[in-house]
Amino acid sequence: MNRSAPKLPRDSQRIVFIQSTWHRDIVDRAREAFIEEAGRLGIEPQSIDVIEVPGAFEIPLHAKLLAKSGAYAGVVACGFVVDGGIYRHEFVADAVISGLMRVQLETEVPVFSVVLTPQHFHEHEQHRKFFFDHFVLKGKEAAHACVQTLASLDMILNASPPRRVSA
């Protein structure tokens, strides 16, 4: 993780953090870490809006509508897709991640994913503790990625057009 992230442009807009409420106690950790680290990097906590959805499957539509609103410079998506034993969680994870990629390419608003999908997750203390801590790390990494990406996009979008070199 790069600790010397560039500063956000002064006129940057708000950030929206969309999180699923499935396994809330674990997912909340990423949101808390994101907001804390983003604050350390210069994003005021009051400029981060939080939207909750029932599960990860609902995140891409919310991300698209919020990105298209023009109110947000970036969208952070956070969820925990686990094997429930009834369905193949890989399908849900793939749909969510593919949907998020389409959102950013269609809207040109960067989307940062903290949607994690472990191969195996069991409701015992060892797995819960591991993911509880891991979501903290991923929240901090998302804050760094957000600040770095918004700064580089600002540089690209506000750069002078390239000069033509005549032969």
Beta strands, then each sheet from edge to edge (+ up, - down):
strand 1: 14-20
strand 2: 48-53
strand 3: 72-80
strand 4: 111-116
sheet 1: 2+ 1+ 3+ 4+
end
